[in-house]
Amino acid sequence: MAVHDLRSALEVLAKHPGQLHTTNHPIDPMGELAGVYKRVGAGATVQRPTKLGPAMMFENVKGYPGARILVGLLASRQRVGMLLDCPPRELTQKFAQAVRNPLEPVFVDASQAPCQEVVHKADDAGFDIRTLLPAPTNTDMDAGPYFCEAMVLGSDPDNGHTDVTIHRLCVQSEDEISIFFAPGRHIDAFRKKAEAKGEALPVSINIGVDPAAYMGTSFEAPTTPLGFDELTIGGALRGEGVHLVECLTINQKALARAEIVIEGEILPNVRVAEDQNTNTGHAMPEFPGYDGPANPSLPVIKVKAVTTRTNPIVQTLVGPGEEHVSLAGIPTEAAVFKICEDEFPGFVRQTYAHSSGGGKFLQIIQVEKTSEFDDGRARQAGVLALGVYSELKHVVLVDEDVDPFDSEDVLWAMTTRFQADRDLVILPGIAGHVLDPSQTPQYNPALPDKGVTAKMVYDATRPYHLKDMFTRAQFRDVDPTPWYPGYQE
């Protein structure tokens, strides 16, 4: 079955037992929904008990008749593979190919844009995004309700180049949403250009779209430099250009097949405290597993309209969960794999953005050495990885006989193929990520500012000249099914 939007993706999942659970039991989007999914399927850096489980569709949302909330669609690598028609272990390579072969978006008129079936304009009587859409909170300490899985589409005011990324969006009032930009985000660069001219930046917020479009949003420079449209990656992943339509109230485009589009403008020279309505001091749980601090001064999106499909689906995620690992981690893997393949064709066999790093901080790189020179080439691959993805903190190198997706196997290599005084490469004082609480001068006074860190390449590969000393015990490859019917890998 072809996937072209969120609803067709759900139809695909429904054909796979255990991948989608639908419930009509009433759910409160304020804390309760995330509390349920934390136990059922969040995984990754969420505090235990948690596990990987099905995506969940909540069809009875308290206070929002007709609206539905979907969580966890991409919260397993297996599901991502199903939705992109790709074996889970080959997603890295598929994404790298998509970067090499981008496919441009397709423009359609309003008659082909289901995202505009229902229209609510900000000048309508009683307009209030807080009652129109159920934006959830993850915890009782959240700064407010958030749209956690919303693609913000903006354009360079000078040349029209488009960028689309997922950002932290907190609903502040009936027609205002604050937006948090991590350092270096391209839409923030567009905002600054517009603000310097005293102009607002028109943006569309797109919620509930084809998973391929979501997955293309997390590539970053230098893989996707300023001016590179990430929607072209989503198109390449799907084999069909992403459909775009003109917004109704602003000079911007929206994803025509989205469940929900919020049209608005980032106002120049207007800032609000993220937790101005709650004063909790916290934003929401972020991918490292901690509550992010509320930002005291964030740009504001003034909402002009909300357009939706009939009975729209609000797609969300549990902040630190496995869904973030898929969204951020698989593109990160592909970026690292691509640069290593360009530099050393065939040397790097696999890359994996480990869940414990939230898809960003920890990468396992599997290499295959064929000479003593490759001892140095392996470490060069680690340095390349840190260079191609600035938020990456730790790299673990393993050999071709170690499964990078199996944490026990990786830890075994780290234990038996590593000596700390010769195999640990430390790079101090490198730009990292502001959401890691250890990357602060309070944690390490030697750091000049928040978001600066020491990085590490952990070389758990065997020295090539000692390869025979590190040969693993070889067992017979026997099919166990005659003795254990129903056995599966």
C-alpha positions in Angstrom: 0.0 0.0 0.0 1.4 3.4 -1.0 2.1 5.9 1.7 1.5 9.6 0.8 0.3 11.1 4.0 -0.3 10.3 7.7 -3.5 8.5 7.2 -2.2 6.1 4.6 0.8 5.5 6.9 -1.6 4.4 9.6 -3.4 2.1 7.2 0.0 0.4 6.6 0.7 0.0 10.3 -2.8 -1.4 11.0 -1.9 -4.4 8.8 1.1 -5.2 11.0 0.0 -6.8 14.4 1.3 -5.0 17.4 2.3 -1.8 15.6 -0.7 0.5 16.2 -3.1 0.5 19.2 -6.3 2.6 19.0 -8.3 3.5 22.1 -11.5 5.3 22.8 -10.9 5.5 26.6 -11.0 9.2 27.5 -7.6 10.8 27.8 -6.5 14.2 29.2 -3.8 15.7 26.9 -2.4 17.6 29.9 0.2 15.1 31.3 -2.0 12.0 31.3 -1.4 11.0 27.7 2.4 11.3 28.0 2.2 9.4 31.3 0.5 6.5 29.5 2.8 6.4 26.6 5.9 6.7 28.9 5.0 3.2 30.1 3.8 1.7 26.8 6.3 2.7 24.2 8.5 5.8 24.8 11.8 4.1 25.4 15.2 5.8 24.8 16.3 8.2 27.6 12.9 8.2 29.4 13.2 7.3 33.0 12.4 3.6 33.7 10.0 1.8 33.6 9.6 2.3 29.9 9.9 0.2 26.8 9.4 0.1 23.1 5.7 -0.5 22.1 3.1 0.3 19.5 2.1 3.7 18.2 -1.1 4.8 20.0 -4.1 6.7 18.7 -6.2 8.4 21.3 -9.7 9.0 19.7 -11.4 10.5 22.8 -9.5 13.5 23.9 -11.1 15.3 26.8 -12.4 18.8 25.8 -11.7 18.3 22.1 -14.6 16.5 20.3 -13.6 15.4 16.9 -9.8 15.7 17.4 -7.5 12.8 17.8 -3.9 12.5 19.1 -1.3 10.1 17.7 1.9 9.4 19.6 4.8 7.1 18.9 4.4 6.7 15.2 8.2 6.6 14.6 9.2 5.4 18.1 10.8 2.2 16.8 13.3 1.7 14.0 11.2 -1.3 12.8 8.2 1.0 12.2 10.3 3.5 10.4 11.4 0.7 8.1 7.9 -0.4 7.5 6.7 3.1 6.6 9.6 3.7 4.3 9.6 0.1 2.8 13.2 -0.5 3.9 14.8 -3.1 6.2 15.6 -1.3 9.5 19.4 -2.0 9.2 19.5 -0.4 5.7 17.8 2.9 6.6 21.2 4.7 7.0 22.1 3.9 3.5 18.6 4.8 2.1 18.8 8.2 3.8 22.4 8.8 2.4 21.1 8.0 -1.1 18.2 10.4 -0.6 20.6 13.2 0.2 22.6 12.4 -3.0 19.4 12.3 -5.1 17.0 15.0 -3.8 13.5 15.3 -5.3 11.9 18.7 -5.6 8.5 19.5 -4.1 5.3 19.6 -6.2 3.0 22.6 -6.1 -0.8 22.0 -6.1 -3.8 24.2 -5.9 -6.3 24.3 -2.9 -8.6 21.7 -4.5 -5.8 19.1 -4.0 -4.9 20.2 -0.5 -6.8 18.3 2.2 -5.0 20.4 4.9 -7.5 23.2 4.0 -10.7 21.3 4.3 -11.6 23.2 7.5 -10.5 26.8 7.9 -10.3 28.9 11.1 -9.1 32.5 10.8 -7.7 34.5 13.6 -10.2 37.4 13.0 -13.1 35.0 13.4 -15.1 35.5 16.6 -13.9 33.3 19.4 -10.8 32.1 17.6 -8.5 30.4 20.2 -5.8 27.8 19.2 -6.0 26.5 22.8 -9.5 25.3 22.3 -9.2 24.4 18.6 -6.2 22.0 19.0 -5.2 19.7 21.8 -1.6 20.6 22.3 -0.3 18.2 25.0 2.0 18.6 27.9 4.5 15.9 28.7 4.8 16.6 32.5 3.2 18.6 35.2 6.2 20.9 35.2 6.0 21.9 31.5 6.0 25.6 30.7 2.7 25.1 28.8 1.1 23.0 26.1 3.5 22.1 23.3 3.3 21.1 19.7 6.1 18.6 19.9 6.2 17.2 16.4 5.5 20.1 14.2 7.4 21.0 11.1 8.1 24.8 10.8 8.6 25.9 7.2 10.2 29.3 6.6 12.0 31.1 3.7 15.0 33.3 3.4 13.6 36.8 3.0 16.5 37.7 0.6 16.4 34.8 -1.8 13.4 32.7 -1.0 15.3 29.5 -0.1 13.1 27.3 2.1 14.0 25.4 5.2 11.9 23.1 7.3 12.7 21.8 10.8 11.1 20.7 14.0 11.2 23.2 16.9 9.9 23.6 20.4 6.6 25.4 20.1 4.8 26.4 23.3 1.2 27.8 23.1 1.2 31.1 24.9 -2.2 32.6 24.2 -5.2 32.4 21.9 -3.1 33.5 19.0 0.6 33.4 20.1 3.1 30.5 20.1 6.7 30.9 21.3 9.5 29.2 19.3 12.8 27.9 20.6 15.8 27.8 18.2 18.9 25.8 19.1 22.0 27.7 18.0 22.7 27.6 14.2 19.2 26.7 13.0 18.5 28.0 9.5 15.0 29.4 10.1 16.5 31.4 13.0 18.9 32.9 10.5 15.9 33.8 8.3 14.2 35.4 11.3 17.2 37.5 12.1 17.4 38.8 8.5 13.7 39.7 8.5 14.0 41.3 12.0 17.0 43.4 10.9 14.6 44.9 8.3 11.9 45.4 10.9 9.8 42.7 9.2 7.9 39.6 10.3 8.9 36.2 9.0 5.9 34.2 7.6 6.0 30.5 8.6 3.7 27.6 8.4 3.5 25.0 11.2 2.7 21.6 9.7 1.4 18.8 11.9 0.6 15.2 11.0 2.4 14.5 7.7 3.9 11.6 5.7 6.7 10.1 7.8 9.1 10.5 5.0 8.7 14.3 5.2 9.2 14.3 8.9 12.4 12.1 8.6 14.0 14.5 6.1 13.8 17.5 8.5 16.7 16.6 10.9 19.6 16.8 8.5 21.9 19.7 9.3 24.9 21.6 7.9 27.3 20.7 6.4 25.2 17.8 5.0 22.4 20.2 4.2 23.9 23.7 4.1 22.0 27.0 4.2 19.8 27.1 1.2 19.3 23.3 1.0 15.6 22.4 1.1 15.1 19.4 3.4 11.8 18.6 1.8 13.7 17.4 -1.2 15.0 14.6 1.0 11.5 13.6 2.1 10.6 13.5 -1.5 13.5 11.3 -2.4 12.7 8.9 0.5 9.1 8.5 -0.8 9.9 8.6 -4.5 7.4 11.4 -5.0 7.8 15.2 -4.5 6.3 16.6 -1.3 3.0 18.4 -2.2 2.9 22.1 -1.3 0.1 24.6 -1.3 -0.1 28.3 -0.8 -1.2 29.4 2.6 -4.4 31.3 2.9 -3.4 34.3 5.1 0.4 34.6 4.7 2.9 34.6 1.9 4.2 31.1 2.6 3.7 27.5 1.6 2.3 24.6 3.6 2.4 20.8 3.2 -0.8 20.1 1.3 -1.4 16.7 2.8 -0.8 17.7 6.5 -3.5 17.0 9.1 -3.1 20.6 10.5 -1.4 23.8 9.3 -1.0 26.8 11.6 -0.3 29.9 9.6 1.6 32.7 11.3 4.4 35.3 11.4 7.4 35.4 13.7 7.2 39.0 15.0 10.2 41.3 14.9 11.6 42.5 18.2 9.0 40.7 20.3 10.1 38.2 23.0 8.3 36.3 25.8 9.3 34.1 28.7 8.6 30.5 27.7 6.9 29.8 31.1 5.2 33.2 31.4 1.8 31.4 32.1 3.1 28.8 34.6 6.4 30.1 36.1 7.6 26.5 36.5 11.2 27.3 35.4 11.0 24.2 33.1 10.3 24.0 29.4 9.6 20.3 28.6 11.5 17.0 28.7 14.2 17.1 26.0 16.0 14.3 24.2 18.9 13.9 26.7 16.3 12.8 29.3 16.2 16.0 31.4 13.7 18.8 31.7 15.0 21.7 29.6 15.0 25.0 31.4 12.4 27.5 30.4 13.9 30.1 28.1 13.5 33.7 29.5 13.3 35.3 26.0 11.9 33.6 22.9 10.6 34.9 19.6 6.8 34.8 19.1 4.7 33.5 16.3 1.5 35.5 15.7 -1.1 33.0 14.4 -3.2 34.2 11.5 -5.1 31.0 10.7 -5.5 27.3 11.5 -6.5 25.0 8.7 -7.1 21.3 9.1 -8.5 18.1 7.6 -11.9 16.9 8.9 -11.4 15.2 12.3 -7.7 16.1 12.3 -4.9 14.1 14.0 -2.5 16.0 16.3 0.8 14.1 16.0 3.0 14.3 19.1 5.9 12.6 20.8 7.2 12.0 24.3 10.2 14.4 24.3 13.1 12.1 25.3 11.7 9.0 23.7 12.7 6.7 20.9 10.7 8.8 18.4 13.2 11.6 18.8 16.0 9.0 18.2 14.4 8.0 14.9 13.8 11.6 13.8 17.2 13.0 14.8 19.3 9.8 14.8 18.7 8.2 11.5 19.5 11.4 9.5 22.6 11.8 11.7 23.7 8.3 10.8 23.2 8.9 7.2 25.2 12.2 7.3 28.1 10.4 9.0 27.9 7.4 6.7 27.8 9.6 3.6 30.9 11.6 4.5 32.8 8.5 5.5 31.8 6.7 2.2 32.9 9.8 0.2 36.2 9.8 2.0 36.9 6.1 2.4 34.6 4.1 0.1 33.6 0.7 1.6 35.6 1.2 4.8 32.7 2.2 7.1 30.1 -0.7 7.1 27.4 0.8 9.3 26.7 3.8 11.6 24.1 3.8 14.4 22.9 6.8 16.5 22.4 5.1 19.8 19.2 5.6 21.8 21.1 6.5 25.0 22.3 9.6 23.3 18.8 10.6 22.2 19.9 10.1 18.5 22.4 13.0 18.8 25.1 12.5 21.3 26.4 8.9 20.8 27.3 7.2 17.5 28.5 3.7 16.9 30.6 3.3 13.8 31.4 -0.1 12.4 34.5 -0.4 10.2 36.3 -3.2 8.4 40.1 -3.0 8.5 42.2 -4.5 5.7 45.7 -3.1 6.7 47.6 -1.6 9.5 47.0 1.8 7.9 43.3 1.3 8.7 44.1 1.6 12.4 44.5 5.3 11.8 41.7 5.5 9.3 39.2 4.2 11.8 40.0 7.1 14.2 39.9 9.5 11.2 36.3 8.2 10.6 35.5 9.1 14.2 36.9 12.6 13.8 35.0 13.0 10.5 31.8 12.1 12.4 32.4 14.8 15.0 33.1 17.3 12.2 30.0 16.5 10.1 27.6 16.7 13.0 28.5 19.3 15.6 26.1 18.1 18.3 27.6 14.6 18.4 29.5 14.1 21.6 30.9 10.5 21.7 31.9 8.1 19.0 32.5 4.4 19.6 34.4 2.5 16.9 33.8 -1.3 16.5 35.0 -4.0 14.1 32.9 -5.8 11.5 32.3 -8.8 13.8 30.5 -6.5 16.3 26.8 -5.6 15.9 26.5 -1.8 16.3 22.8 -2.2 17.0 23.4 -4.6 19.9 24.4 -2.6 23.0 25.7 -5.8 24.8 27.9 -6.5 21.8 29.2 -3.0 21.7 29.9 -3.0 25.5 31.8 -6.3 25.0 34.0 -4.7 22.4 34.5 -1.7 24.7 35.6 -4.0 27.5 37.9 -6.4 25.6 39.3 -4.3 22.8 40.2 -1.1 24.6 42.9 0.3 26.8 42.2 3.7 28.1 45.7 5.0 27.9 46.1 4.3 24.2 42.6 4.0 22.7 40.8 7.0 24.0 40.9 10.2 21.8 39.8 13.3 23.6 39.0 16.6 21.9 38.5 19.4 24.5 36.6 22.7 24.1 34.5 21.8 21.1 31.0 23.2 20.3 28.3 20.8 21.3 24.7 21.1 22.4 23.1 23.5 25.0 20.6 20.9 26.2 23.3 18.6 27.8 23.5 19.8 31.5 27.1 18.6 31.7 28.1 21.1 28.9 28.1 24.1 31.2 30.8 26.1 33.1 28.9 25.1 36.3 29.8 21.5 35.6 33.3 22.2 34.3 34.7 25.7 35.0 37.2 25.1 32.1 34.3 25.4 29.6 33.9 29.0 28.3 30.1 28.8 27.8 27.0 26.6 27.8 27.0 24.2 24.9 30.8 23.7 24.8 32.1 20.3 25.6 34.9 17.7 25.5 34.3 15.1 22.8 35.6 11.5 22.6 36.4 8.9 20.1 36.4 5.5 21.9 38.4 3.1 19.7 37.1 -0.4 20.5 38.6 -1.9 17.4 41.3 -4.6 17.5 44.8 -3.5 16.2 45.1 -4.9 12.7 48.4 -6.7 13.4 46.8 -8.4 16.4 43.6 -9.4 14.6 44.1 -13.1 15.0 44.3 -12.7 18.8 40.8 -11.2 18.8 39.0 -13.9 16.9 35.6 -14.7 18.4 34.5 -18.2 19.2 32.9 -19.7 16.0 29.8 -21.8 16.6 28.0 -23.9 14.0 25.3 -22.1 12.2 22.4 -24.4 12.9 18.7 -23.7 12.2 17.0 -24.2 15.6 13.4 -24.5 14.4 13.2 -28.3 14.5 13.9 -28.1 18.2 12.3 -24.7 18.8 9.3 -24.2 16.5 8.4 -20.6 15.9 12.0 -19.4 16.5 12.6 -15.9 15.0 15.8 -13.9 14.7 
